[in-house]
Amino acid sequence: MRELSYSIFSDSELLPLLLVLTAAYLIIRFIFQKMKPEEPETEPEEKHSSLPFVHSSKPKPVYNRKDHYWLTLLCVLYGIVSFWQLGSTKFPNTTWQPVATPQSVIFELQEDDPHFDSIYVIYGEGDNNSNPDSLQLGLHDISIEGSNDQNTWEPITTLNDGSIYQYSITSGDWNYRYIKLTSVNKNDTITELGFKAYGEERLLNIKVADDPNGASWYPAWYMIDEQDKVSLDPDYRYESYFDEVYHPRNAWDIANVEYMYAHVHPLLGTQLIAWSIHFFGMNPLAWRIPGVIFGILCLPAMYAILRLLFDKREYAAFGTFLLACDFMHLTTSRIATLEPFSVFWILVMFCWMIRYFRTSFYDTPFKETRKLLLWSGFFMGIGIATKWTACYSAIGLAILLFTNLIVRYQEYNKCVKVLAEKDNSSYTEEQLEECRHIIATFRPSFWKTIAWCFLYFIGIPAVIYFLAYIPCPVWRDGWSIKNVLAQIEYMYNYHANLKAAHPYQSTWYQWIFDIRPIWYYGRMSRNGVYHSISCFSNPLICWAGVPAILDVIYHAVKDKDGSAWVIMVGYLTALLPWVLFINRCVFAYHFYPTSFFMIMAIVYAVKKLLKLNPKLKTAVNVYAIAVLVIFYLFLPAPA
């Protein structure tokens, strides 16, 4: 199957993946066809004000079998793609570190012919709790020498630099029975060391011949005890890439209660990775699973927002489909970083605020409106405790909140003028009574809303943020409010004063036109296939997003369209901080939170187009198919 796929598509995974997706679709279709016939949809009765200038609350959409069908279909198919070849569970864990400086260890290759052509080294983090002065990590001029008699030693190579959880492979032609490894730095760590048999696909059998510190907590045996977990032809499935050199390391620290190294982001999202490592072990699959799960969860969150904004499930399904076909969403959720968690919480906190935005405290019990704000603030707190980019979108929540209150004030002010008119006979008694109700309701509801918002959007998020650090071994003297405040100051100074350059950095205007992707990973396998992972948007989505967001801004400002206003606020508050305030090195994936509102803008524009000319539905369907085809053709790169 894989050979056939490679001969047709030049990729060994696409044909099996296509067959799996087809089977999943047929199974889902069969299940829903066997379900009971759908009951007639009954939307909750919409409230209507007797006053023409009063905006009544809009009901929450009711989901029926069709909604669940589309959500299930999209989540399952996207989930299969997300989990496909995600990562391996085969990964060495036990790590050696020196207990003396210098320290030498001698290994013996147990072969009749100890001929080898490659040296494999991979390192992880050591026991940071063992040395309060520094962190146990890395290769620092570790010398490797060879001998056949243990008297005359010849240099083979020096192990230096490298990246955590990534293979360092040194190739050559050597034939030595004994290998001496000498460390001169107390912070050295080696998780596994292997010697590949010359011209063969296996590692040579090896044992420890001499380890003066073999009775210590870190015997040399730790360097060769997981030979079966060494990948001879590693790719992204068997090692870390890009920012995985940071977040899984922090997660490992949390899972093992190890003193943590540099931490420049909040740690709630890292704790999710730590839980996965705790339950599934320290391996690439385990540290990537949480991001994939949250990437899948973003689909129903997106669907919920689109149902609120556009009512019809067709538009919600269309927008969710676009999200499932976006390269950036797939790529970013498959790497163990904080973005999948933060964008999910951003979507959820916006979802609750949009519900509040559609609600009036004139016709809805104040307890109900307060509950909407409570959940929005709660998830905002979780988002900020995951990554500070949620702070930008929190500004969007504030704008929507005060937009609602301003509208309520305008309605209140109009009612005051109506009752102040000497001749208001043009209004019915019902309308005048509603005016009295609005006047009596506004001031207490307004000030109670403001008061509760201090708790919901300042108090609760602050508590969540500070408590989120309790399980994390950040400070040797333990958790305290003072330490968290100091950590906040440290992180701010780090990001504000970061002076760095990167060959794949980009600018905000390159993001919106999909001009400069970021390259996450590249390695040539021994069979000549180059494995590459890049992060960028589906061009058909990104390019359509530019005129779409301009259309949204136009209707939001000129027509005061509520849905357009929500999308514009979400888009600009996610993007403008990168335009106006941030001068440091940034990358394409920083566009990720903005991309969700870009997709909402496309749905908005499509709805407007179909309203003007229903015959354009065929063109929209062609566009959707083209998006899917492009996603499929580019799949080897982002996946």
C-alpha positions in Angstrom: 0.0 0.0 0.0 2.7 2.5 0.9 4.8 1.6 -2.2 1.7 2.2 -4.4 1.0 5.5 -2.6 4.6 6.6 -3.1 4.5 5.7 -6.8 1.2 7.6 -7.3 1.6 10.6 -4.9 5.3 10.5 -4.2 4.4 10.1 -0.5 4.0 6.8 1.2 1.3 7.9 3.7 -1.3 9.7 1.5 -3.1 6.7 0.0 -3.5 4.8 3.3 -4.7 8.1 4.9 -7.2 8.6 2.1 -8.6 5.1 2.6 -8.9 5.6 6.3 -10.7 8.9 5.9 -13.1 7.3 3.3 -13.9 4.5 5.7 -14.5 6.9 8.6 -16.8 8.9 6.5 -18.8 5.9 5.4 -19.1 4.6 9.0 -20.3 8.0 10.2 -22.8 8.2 7.4 -24.1 4.7 8.1 -24.5 5.5 11.9 -26.5 8.6 11.3 -28.7 7.0 8.6 -29.6 4.3 11.2 -30.6 6.9 13.8 -34.3 7.8 14.3 -35.7 10.4 11.9 -34.9 13.9 12.9 -37.6 15.7 14.9 -38.7 19.0 13.6 -36.3 21.7 14.8 -37.8 23.9 17.4 -35.9 27.1 18.0 -36.6 29.0 21.2 -39.1 31.8 20.8 -37.2 35.0 20.0 -38.1 38.0 22.2 -39.4 41.1 20.5 -39.5 44.5 21.9 -42.5 46.7 21.4 -40.1 49.6 20.9 -38.4 50.0 17.5 -35.2 51.3 18.9 -34.6 48.5 21.4 -32.6 45.5 20.5 -34.0 42.4 22.1 -32.0 39.4 23.3 -31.3 36.7 20.7 -31.9 33.1 21.7 -29.2 30.6 21.9 -29.2 28.3 18.8 -30.6 24.8 19.3 -28.5 21.9 18.1 -30.2 19.0 16.4 -29.2 15.9 14.6 -27.8 17.7 11.6 -25.5 19.8 13.8 -24.2 16.8 15.6 -23.7 15.0 12.3 -21.6 17.8 10.8 -19.6 18.2 14.0 -19.0 14.5 14.4 -18.0 14.1 10.8 -15.6 17.1 10.8 -14.0 16.2 14.1 -13.5 12.5 13.3 -12.0 13.2 9.9 -9.8 16.0 11.1 -8.9 13.9 14.2 -7.6 11.1 12.0 -5.4 13.4 10.0 -4.2 15.1 13.3 -3.2 11.8 14.9 -1.7 10.3 11.8 2.0 9.6 12.3 1.9 12.0 15.2 4.9 10.5 17.1 6.5 7.4 18.5 6.3 5.9 21.9 9.8 4.6 21.5 12.1 7.1 23.2 15.0 6.7 25.7 14.4 8.1 29.1 17.0 7.2 31.7 19.7 9.9 31.7 23.3 9.7 32.9 25.2 12.7 34.4 28.7 12.8 35.9 29.2 12.8 39.7 32.8 13.9 39.4 34.8 16.3 37.2 36.5 15.0 35.1 34.9 11.5 34.9 35.7 8.7 32.4 33.7 5.6 31.5 34.9 2.7 29.4 32.5 0.6 27.2 33.2 -2.6 25.5 31.6 -3.5 22.1 30.7 -7.2 22.4 31.1 -8.2 18.8 33.5 -10.4 16.9 34.0 -7.5 14.5 33.4 -4.2 16.4 33.2 -2.2 13.2 30.9 0.8 13.3 30.1 3.7 11.0 27.9 6.0 13.1 27.6 7.2 16.7 24.2 8.0 17.9 23.7 10.3 20.9 20.5 11.8 22.4 20.3 13.7 25.6 17.5 14.8 27.9 17.4 16.7 31.2 19.2 15.3 34.2 18.5 15.6 37.9 18.2 19.3 38.4 17.5 18.8 42.1 20.9 17.4 42.6 22.8 20.6 41.9 21.4 23.8 43.3 23.9 25.9 41.4 23.2 24.9 37.8 21.0 22.7 35.5 22.0 19.3 34.4 21.7 19.4 30.6 23.6 18.9 27.4 26.9 17.9 25.8 29.9 20.0 26.7 33.1 18.8 25.0 32.6 15.2 25.9 35.5 13.3 24.3 35.0 9.9 22.7 38.2 7.7 22.2 38.8 4.3 20.9 41.2 1.4 21.7 41.7 -2.2 21.1 43.9 -2.9 24.1 42.9 -0.2 26.7 46.5 1.1 26.6 46.6 3.2 23.5 43.6 5.5 23.0 42.9 7.3 19.7 40.4 10.3 19.4 37.2 9.5 17.6 35.0 12.6 18.1 33.9 15.3 20.5 30.3 15.5 21.6 29.2 19.1 21.8 26.2 21.3 21.5 23.2 19.6 20.0 19.6 20.1 21.1 17.6 18.4 23.8 15.6 15.3 22.7 17.1 15.5 19.2 19.5 12.9 17.7 23.1 13.8 17.1 24.6 11.4 14.6 28.4 11.3 13.8 29.3 9.3 10.7 32.7 7.7 9.9 34.6 4.5 9.8 35.9 3.1 13.0 36.9 -0.3 14.4 37.6 -0.3 18.1 36.6 -2.8 20.8 36.8 -0.3 23.7 35.3 3.1 23.8 36.3 5.7 26.4 33.9 8.6 27.2 35.3 11.5 29.2 33.2 14.3 30.7 34.8 17.5 31.9 31.7 19.4 32.8 29.5 18.6 35.7 26.3 19.6 33.8 26.7 17.0 31.0 23.9 14.6 30.3 23.5 11.6 28.0 20.3 9.7 27.7 21.4 7.1 25.2 24.6 6.3 23.3 24.7 3.8 20.4 27.2 2.6 17.8 25.7 1.4 14.5 27.3 -1.7 12.9 29.1 -0.9 9.8 26.8 -1.3 6.7 24.0 -2.8 8.8 20.7 -1.6 10.3 21.5 -2.4 13.9 23.4 -1.2 16.9 26.4 -3.1 18.2 26.0 -4.9 21.5 27.7 -3.0 24.2 28.4 -3.2 27.9 30.0 -1.1 30.6 33.7 -2.2 31.0 34.7 0.3 33.7 32.6 2.8 35.6 34.4 4.1 38.8 31.1 5.7 39.9 28.8 2.8 39.1 27.4 2.7 42.5 26.2 6.4 42.2 22.6 7.5 41.4 23.7 7.9 37.8 25.6 4.8 36.6 27.1 4.7 33.1 24.6 1.8 32.4 22.0 4.6 31.9 23.7 5.5 28.6 23.2 2.1 27.0 20.2 0.5 28.8 17.6 1.5 26.1 19.3 0.5 22.9 16.0 -0.9 21.6 14.6 2.7 21.8 17.2 4.3 19.6 15.9 5.1 16.1 18.5 4.4 13.4 16.7 6.6 10.9 15.1 9.3 13.1 12.6 11.8 11.8 10.1 14.1 13.6 8.2 11.1 15.1 11.3 10.1 17.1 12.7 13.4 18.3 11.7 16.9 19.2 11.6 19.8 16.8 11.4 23.6 17.0 10.0 24.8 20.4 9.6 21.3 21.6 13.1 21.7 23.0 11.4 24.0 25.6 7.8 22.9 26.4 8.2 19.1 26.8 11.3 19.8 28.9 9.3 22.1 31.2 6.5 19.5 31.3 9.0 16.8 32.2 10.2 19.0 35.1 6.6 19.4 36.3 5.8 15.7 35.9 8.9 14.7 37.8 8.9 17.6 40.3 12.3 18.7 39.0 13.5 22.3 39.5 12.6 24.1 36.3 15.0 25.9 33.9 14.1 29.1 32.1 10.4 29.6 31.8 9.2 32.6 29.8 5.5 31.7 29.5 2.8 30.9 32.0 2.7 27.2 32.8 -1.0 26.1 32.8 -0.7 24.7 29.3 2.6 23.1 30.1 0.9 21.2 32.9 -1.5 19.6 30.3 1.6 18.3 28.5 3.0 17.2 31.9 -0.1 15.2 32.7 0.1 13.4 29.4 3.8 12.6 30.1 2.8 11.3 33.5 0.3 8.9 32.1 1.9 7.9 28.8 5.6 8.3 29.5 8.2 10.7 28.1 8.0 10.3 24.4 7.0 12.4 21.3 3.5 10.9 21.1 2.8 11.7 24.7 3.9 15.3 24.6 2.0 16.0 21.4 -1.3 14.3 22.3 -2.7 17.2 24.4 -2.2 19.7 21.5 -3.9 17.5 19.0 -6.9 17.0 21.4 -7.2 20.7 21.8 -6.8 21.2 18.1 -9.8 18.9 17.6 -11.8 20.7 20.3 -11.3 24.0 18.5 -13.6 22.7 15.8 -16.8 22.5 18.0 -15.7 25.8 19.6 -15.5 27.5 16.2 -18.8 25.9 15.2 -20.5 27.3 18.3 -19.3 30.8 17.6 -20.4 30.6 13.9 -23.9 29.3 15.0 -24.2 32.3 17.3 -23.1 34.8 14.6 -24.9 33.4 11.6 -27.7 31.2 13.1 -27.7 28.7 10.2 -25.8 25.5 10.5 -24.7 25.6 6.9 -22.5 28.6 7.6 -21.2 27.1 10.8 -20.3 23.9 9.1 -18.7 25.8 6.2 -16.5 27.8 8.6 -15.5 24.8 10.6 -14.6 23.0 7.5 -12.3 25.8 6.5 -10.6 25.6 9.9 -10.2 21.9 9.5 -8.5 22.5 6.2 -6.1 25.2 7.4 -2.5 24.2 7.4 -1.6 26.4 10.3 -4.2 24.8 12.5 -3.1 21.3 11.7 0.6 22.0 12.0 0.4 24.1 15.2 -1.8 21.5 17.0 0.6 18.7 16.2 3.7 20.3 17.8 4.0 20.4 21.6 3.7 24.2 22.1 1.2 26.3 24.0 -0.7 27.7 21.0 -3.4 25.0 20.7 -4.4 25.5 24.3 -4.4 29.3 24.3 -6.4 29.6 21.1 -9.0 27.1 22.4 -9.5 29.2 25.5 -9.7 32.4 23.4 -12.5 30.8 21.3 -14.4 29.7 24.4 -14.1 33.0 26.2 -15.3 34.8 23.1 -18.2 32.3 22.7 -19.5 33.2 26.1 -19.0 36.9 25.6 -20.7 36.8 22.2 -23.7 35.2 24.0 -23.6 38.2 26.4 -23.2 40.6 23.5 -26.5 39.2 22.0 -28.3 39.5 25.3 -30.1 42.5 26.9 -30.6 42.8 30.7 -33.9 44.5 30.0 -35.6 41.3 28.9 -33.3 38.7 30.5 -32.9 38.0 34.2 -29.8 39.7 35.5 -28.7 36.4 37.0 -28.6 34.9 33.5 -26.5 37.7 32.0 -24.1 37.6 35.0 -23.6 33.9 34.4 -22.5 34.5 30.8 -19.9 37.1 32.0 -18.7 34.7 34.7 -17.9 31.9 32.3 -16.3 34.4 29.8 -14.0 35.7 32.6 -13.3 32.3 33.9 -12.0 31.0 30.6 -10.2 34.3 30.0 -8.3 33.6 33.2 -7.4 30.1 32.0 -6.3 31.5 28.6 -4.0 34.1 30.2 -2.6 31.5 32.6 -1.8 29.4 29.5 -0.2 32.2 27.3 -0.1 35.9 27.5 -1.4 36.3 23.9 -4.9 35.7 25.5 -4.4 39.2 27.0 -4.7 40.7 23.6 -8.0 39.0 22.9 -9.1 39.9 26.4 -9.2 43.5 25.1 -11.7 42.3 22.6 -13.9 40.9 25.4 -13.8 44.3 27.1 -14.8 46.1 23.8 -17.8 43.7 23.3 -18.8 44.1 26.9 -18.9 47.9 26.7 -20.5 47.8 23.3 -23.4 46.0 24.9 -23.6 48.4 27.8 -23.4 51.4 25.4 -26.3 50.0 23.4 -28.2 49.6 26.6 -27.4 53.2 27.6 -28.6 54.5 24.2 -31.9 52.6 24.6 -32.2 53.9 28.2 -31.5 57.5 27.0 -34.1 57.2 24.2 -36.7 56.0 26.7 -36.0 59.0 28.9 -36.7 61.3 26.0 -39.9 59.4 25.0 -41.3 59.8 28.5 -40.1 63.4 28.7 -42.1 64.3 25.6 -45.2 66.4 26.3 -47.1 64.5 23.7 -46.2 60.9 23.4 -49.5 59.7 22.1 -47.7 58.2 19.1 -46.6 55.4 21.5 -48.9 52.7 22.9 -49.3 52.1 26.5 -47.3 48.9 26.2 -44.4 50.8 24.7 -44.6 53.4 27.4 -44.6 50.7 30.1 -41.6 49.1 28.5 -39.8 52.5 28.6 -40.6 52.8 32.3 -39.2 49.3 32.8 -36.0 50.1 30.9 -35.5 53.3 32.9 -36.0 51.5 36.2 -33.7 48.6 35.1 -30.7 50.4 33.5 -28.9 52.0 36.4 -29.0 49.1 38.9 -28.2 46.5 36.2 -25.4 48.7 34.7 -23.6 49.2 38.0 -24.1 45.7 39.2 -22.6 44.5 35.9 -19.6 46.7 36.3 -19.1 45.5 39.9 -19.4 41.9 39.0 -17.0 42.4 36.1 -14.2 43.4 38.5 -14.6 40.0 40.1 -15.1 38.0 36.8 -12.4 39.7 34.7 -9.9 40.8 37.2 -10.3 38.8 40.5 -11.0 35.3 39.2 -8.4 35.5 36.4 -5.8 36.7 38.9 -6.6 33.8 41.3 -6.4 31.3 38.4 -3.1 32.7 37.3 -1.5 32.7 40.7 -2.8 29.2 41.7 -1.7 27.7 38.4 1.9 28.0 39.5 1.4 25.9 42.6 2.1 22.4 41.0 5.2 23.8 39.2 8.7 23.6 40.8 9.7 27.0 39.5 11.4 28.3 42.7 13.7 26.4 45.0 12.1 28.2 48.0 8.6 27.2 46.9 5.4 29.0 45.6 4.5 32.4 47.0 2.6 35.4 45.7 5.9 37.4 45.8 7.6 34.7 43.6 4.8 34.7 41.1 5.0 38.5 40.8 8.7 38.3 40.3 8.2 35.7 37.6 5.7 38.0 35.9 8.3 40.8 35.9 11.0 38.4 34.6 8.8 37.2 31.7 7.8 40.8 30.8 11.4 42.0 30.7 12.4 38.9 28.7 9.9 39.5 26.0 10.2 43.3 26.0 13.9 43.3 25.8 14.5 40.2 23.6 17.1 41.0 20.9 17.2 38.0 18.6 17.1 37.3 14.9 16.0 34.2 13.1 16.3 33.2 9.4 12.5 32.5 9.3 11.2 35.4 11.2 8.5 37.4 9.5 6.3 40.5 9.9 2.5 40.9 10.4 1.9 42.0 6.8 3.6 38.9 5.5 1.2 36.8 7.7 -2.0 38.2 6.3 -0.8 37.5 2.7 0.8 34.1 3.6 4.2 35.3 2.2 6.7 33.9 4.7 6.2 30.6 6.4 8.3 29.3 9.3 10.3 26.1 8.8 9.9 23.9 11.8 11.8 20.7 10.9 14.0 19.2 8.2 15.9 15.9 8.0 17.0 13.6 5.2 16.3 10.0 5.8 18.7 7.3 4.6 16.3 6.2 1.8 16.5 9.7 0.3 13.1 11.1 1.5 13.4 14.5 3.0 11.0 15.1 6.0 10.0 18.7 6.3 7.5 20.5 8.5 6.5 24.1 7.7 3.9 26.4 9.4 1.8 28.6 7.1 -1.8 29.1 6.2 -3.8 27.5 3.5 -3.3 30.1 0.7 -6.9 29.9 -0.5 -8.1 30.7 3.0 -5.5 33.3 3.7 -5.9 35.2 0.4 -9.7 35.1 0.7 -9.4 36.4 4.2 -7.9 39.8 3.1 -10.9 41.1 1.1 -13.2 39.3 3.6 -11.9 41.2 6.6 -12.1 44.5 4.7 -15.7 43.7 3.9 -16.4 42.9 7.6 -14.8 46.2 8.8 -16.9 48.1 6.2 -20.2 46.6 7.4 -19.2 46.8 11.1 -18.5 50.6 10.8 -21.0 51.7 8.2 -24.0 49.4 8.9 -23.2 48.7 12.6 -23.7 45.0 11.8 -23.4 43.1 15.1 -21.8 40.0 13.6 -19.3 42.0 11.6 -18.5 44.0 14.8 -17.7 40.9 16.7 -15.4 39.5 14.0 -13.7 42.8 13.5 -13.0 43.2 17.2 -11.7 39.7 17.5 -9.5 40.1 14.4 -8.0 43.5 15.3 -7.4 42.8 19.0 -5.5 39.6 18.1 -3.4 41.2 15.3 -2.9 44.9 16.2 -0.6 44.3 19.2 1.9 42.6 16.9 1.6 45.6 14.6 1.8 48.5 17.1 3.6 47.4 20.1 5.8 44.3 19.5 9.2 44.9 18.0 10.9 41.6 18.8 11.5 38.7 16.5 8.2 37.1 15.5 7.0 34.3 13.4 4.1 33.2 11.2 2.5 31.1 14.0 1.9 34.4 15.9 -0.9 34.9 13.3 -2.6 31.8 14.6 -5.2 33.4 17.0 -6.0 36.0 14.3 -6.6 33.3 11.7 -9.8 32.0 13.4 -11.4 35.4 13.0 -10.1 35.6 9.5 -12.1 32.4 8.7 -15.2 33.9 10.4 -14.8 36.9 8.1 -14.8 34.6 5.1 -18.0 33.0 6.3 -19.5 36.5 6.8 -18.6 37.5 3.3 -20.0 34.3 1.8 -23.3 34.9 3.6 -23.5 38.4 2.2 -22.7 37.1 -1.3 -25.3 34.4 -1.2 -27.9 36.8 0.0 -27.2 39.1 -2.9 -27.1 36.2 -5.5 -28.1 32.7 -4.4 -26.7 31.3 -7.6 -23.2 31.9 -6.3 -23.6 28.8 -4.1 -22.0 26.8 -6.9 -18.9 29.0 -6.8 -18.8 28.7 -3.0 -18.9 24.9 -3.3 -16.1 25.0 -5.9 -14.0 27.2 -3.5 -14.6 24.7 -0.7 -13.5 21.8 -2.9 -10.4 23.7 -4.0 -9.5 24.4 -0.3 -9.8 20.7 0.4 -7.7 19.8 -2.6 -4.9 22.2 -1.7 -5.0 21.0 1.9 -4.6 17.4 0.6 -1.8 18.3 -1.8 0.2 20.2 0.8 -0.5 17.6 3.5 3.1 16.2 3.5 4.6 19.6 4.3 2.4 20.7 7.2 1.8 17.2 8.6 
